[in-house]
Amino acid sequence: MKEQILSVSFDSIPDVRVRVIDKEDVDEIKKQKKKYPFELFNSIKVFIETSRRSFQFTIFNGYTWNGADIPRFFWRIIGSRTDNDFLVASMLHDYLLEFKKYILKEVLKEEISIKEYRRLTSLIFRHIIKEQGTNTIKANVMSWFVDVFQIFNIFIITQFSHVMV
C-alpha cells in the first residue's frame, strides 16, 4: 500500500506576509525580495502523520520562499504563484525541499529513500491545498506538476553536478 497523508497540522496559524520592497533597500535586497516575496513572521511547529509514520519539525520565523512554481501559461486555469490557497502549501513544500538533508537525516532518521521523500513532499503539498479548498482535479494536476518539477530538478542536479562548483 502506498503511503497516504493522514494529517498535516501546525501548533499555530502561519503568519505569512508579503515582503515589501522599500526605496532604501539596496539592489541585492530588492532582488531577494522579488525572488522570495513571502516571509513567515512566526515560528511554527509542523506535525505530519502518514499511513506509515509520524514526524514533526519547526519552521522558524524569517523563513522566505517564492510561492507556488506555476508556469504563467497555467495561471488562468490554476491560479498564480501568489494565490492565497497555495501559500502555506508552497511554504511547507519549499522548506521540505530546501532542508531535505536535515529532514531526511535528523527528523526521518534516514528511513526513506530520496524517491519516497520526493513523493511524500508532493503528497503533503496536495493534502494542504485540498484542505485550503482546492478541488480534487486541480489539486491532482498541481501535485503532478510539483512532482514532475522535482523529478526534472533531481535529473539536472545528478546529470550536471560535476559541472557545478
N, C-alpha and C positions, 0 to 999 in steps of 0.2 A: 504494500500500500504506500502510495506517495505521501510525503509529508504535507500536512494541511495546517494553515494558521487557525488557531482557535481564538486567540485574543491578542490584541496589542493595546496596551494602556500606558498612561503616564501618571506620575504622582501629583502633577499639577498641570493646568492648561498651558501649553506652549505659548509664550508671549512673542509672537513673530511680528517683526516690523520691517518696513522698507528703509533701507539705508539712503538717506538724503545727501546729495552732493552739495556741499557748501562752497561758496565762492572762495573761501580761504583755503580749501583743500589743495594740496599740491597735486601735480598731474598723476603721480603714482597712486595716490589715494583715490582720485577720481576714477582711474582705470579699475581699481579693485572694487569700488562701489558699483560700477557698471557691470563688471563681470560677475560679482556676487552681491546682488542687490538686496538680499534678505538676511536678517540677523535675528538670532534668538536672544531675547533680553532676560531670560531666567534660566537657571539650570533645571533640567528635568530628568527624572529617573524613568527609564523606559523598561516596561515589563512585557515580554513576549512569551506566549505559550503556544506550542505547536502540538501536533499529534505525537511527536517524538521527543520533545524537550521543552524545558522552560529556562529562560535566562533573562538577565537584566543588566543594564549598564546606564551610565549617566552621560547626557549631552550637556556640556557646560555653557553657561552664559557667555555670549560673544561669538558663538559658532555662526559662520556665514556660509551661504550656498547660493546657487544660481536659479533655483526654481526647477520646474519640470522641463526636461530637454525635449520639447515638442517642436518638430520642424515647422517653420512658418506656414508651409503649404497646408498643414492639417489644422491650423488654428481655428478656422471657421467650423470645422467638424467637431474637433475635440475640445478646443479651448487653448488659450495661450499659456505660456510657461508661468505666468504670474497669476493664474486663476486661483482664487482662494481655496477651491476644492482640492487643489494639488499641493498647497504649500507645506502642510505638515508631513504629508507622504513623501514629498521630494526632499524635505529636510532629513527625515529619518533614513531614506534610501541613500542620499548622498553621504550622510555620516557613516552608514554601514559600509559603503564602498571606500570612502576616504580612510577609514580606520580599520580596514578589513584584517590587517595583520594582528592588531590588538584584539579585535573581536574574536577572530579565529583562535588565537593562541591563549589569551588570558580569560576570555569570557566563555567560549565554547570548548576550551581545553583540547583543541585540535581533533574534535570528534567527527568533523565532517570534511569532505573534500572541497576544493575550490568550486567545482562544478555544482555541488549540492548547495554551497553557500550562495553562489550566483542565483540559483533558482529560488532559494529561500528569500533573498532580498527582493526579488521580483514579486513573490507571493505576499510579502509584507506590504510592499507598495500597493498592490492590488487590494489587499484587505482594507487598508486605511482609506483609499479613495472610495471604495464601496461604502464604508461606514460614513463617509462625508456626504453621501447621497448620489454618487456617480452610478449610473445604471450599469447593469452587468455587461452588456455588449461593449460599451465604451471602456469600462474597467478592464475587460479582457483584451481589447485592442491596445490600450495603453500599456498594460502589463507585458504584452507580447513585444511591443516596440522597445520597452525598457530592457527586456531580456535579450533581444537581438542587438541592441546597442552595446550591452555588456559583452556579449559574445564577440562582437566586432572589435571592441577595445582590447579584450584579452588576446585576440588574434594579433592585433597590431603590436601590442607590448611584447608578446612572445616571439614574433617574427623579426622584430626590429630592435630588440633590447640590446643587441650587440652594437648597434649604431649609436644608441643614446649614451650620453656621458653624464 
